Amino acid sequence: MSQPVPASPSAAGSATTVSRAHAPTSAELLDFVRGAAADPELIASLPLDPEGRTWVRLDGPGGSEAWLIGWPPGTGTGWHDHAESVGAFATAVGELTEHSLAVRLPADGWKTLELREDVDRGRKLGAGRGRAFGRHHVHEVLNASAAHAVSVHAYYPPLPLIRRFSRTGAVLRLEQVERPEDWQ
């Protein structure tokens, strides 16, 4: 079971910052998460739970939403998207696996889709590696290793919702829509 951890007011103090004069791009969010992931004091501030993910909310650049997340072995997010938000994440400790779909899904009006065979992508992100993504990016992130992993994630605009999906073969099914009050 996931466990929230109270945020530290100075949690992202030494991470790269972006001017608040404009909305941060996914590339700027990637710079931020890489900088935060390289901050040993920040990473050490996250209490780790051997059974469930832990997280601390951070102050992201330009009004973005950011999170420091601990991943015990075998934990993952399941398939989901971030609605209209762009984002980025970087691994600070350990290795995470991302499975994603190279297809833009309709924003709404569907419950079940059959995916083409050529839309699956996969990557492993070890410590220091990160990735940026655009709106409606559908993926799952998991720690398939035998050791704890820690990562930093950022989204702009702050997540209005997360759509959760189940997947059986080529069939993707919308299962749930979560709003910020469900995870904060």
Secondary structure, 3 states (H helix, E strand, C coil): CCEECCCCCCCCCCCCCCCCCCCCCHHHHHHHHHHHHCCHHHHHCCCCCCCCCEEEEEECHHHCEEEEEEECCCCECCEECCCCCEEEEEEEECEEEEEEECCCCCCCCCCEEECCCCCEEEEEEECCCEEEECCCCCEEEECCCCCCEEEEEEEECCCCCEEEEEEECCEEEEEEEECHHHCC
